[in-house]
Amino acid sequence: MPISGTGLSLSINEVTRHLGLYSVARFNGSDRVAAQQVIRPSQDLNVIAAENDWHISLRSDPVIGDTCVDLEPDETVVIVVLEGEVKVAGRTLITHDAWRQAGPGALRISSTQGRIAVARIRPTKEAHVV
């Protein structure tokens, strides 16, 4: 997920794909991936996990007012502030701050105007987590 600039162009197995700001691309670790036409420093957010062992998701959401993120048992959620100032579990976070919360439970989030990335990670039934 590009989190700065206007996005990012990736070559995935020799197919070029442009990702706009806060867009998500999913690919396998065995894929040949390279950034294209990089002309200035940029930042991106990655979630890397063994596909057979973990269910993962990553998305970007605006936050205006109060909201709640519900967590399943055995799930971990990571919130990264992308824009603005956001309160997570009563603590004020600013751009690029992160908060990790293990489930089960609920995470209260509020902002007058902000944007967050939400990464959800939980083991597959086949995975044995110690």
C-alpha positions, 0 to 999 in steps of 0.5 A: 500500500503506497502511503506517500506521493501519488502512488506506485507502479509495480511490475509483478511477473512482468505485468505493470500495475499502477497503485494509487495512494492507499491502494492494495496489491496482493502477490506471492513471495515467489513472484518477481516484483519490482517498483517502476519509474521511482523518481523520489523517495516514497513510503509504503506499508506491507504485510508479509505472511506465509499464505498457508499459515495466515489469513491477512487483509489490508485496507484503508478507511476514512475516520470521521467521528467514532467507529469501532473495529471488532476483533475475532478470537486469535486475530491481531489488528494493526492500525496505522494512521495515514492522515490526520490525528486519530484517537485509538483506545483513548490515545492520540496518534498522529500520521504514521503512528501505529497501534496493535491490538490482539483479539477478541474484543473491540477497538474504539477509534475516533477522529474529526477527520483522519484516515487509517490503514487496518491490517488484520492477521489471524492464523489458518486452522491448519497453522499451529501457533505457539 
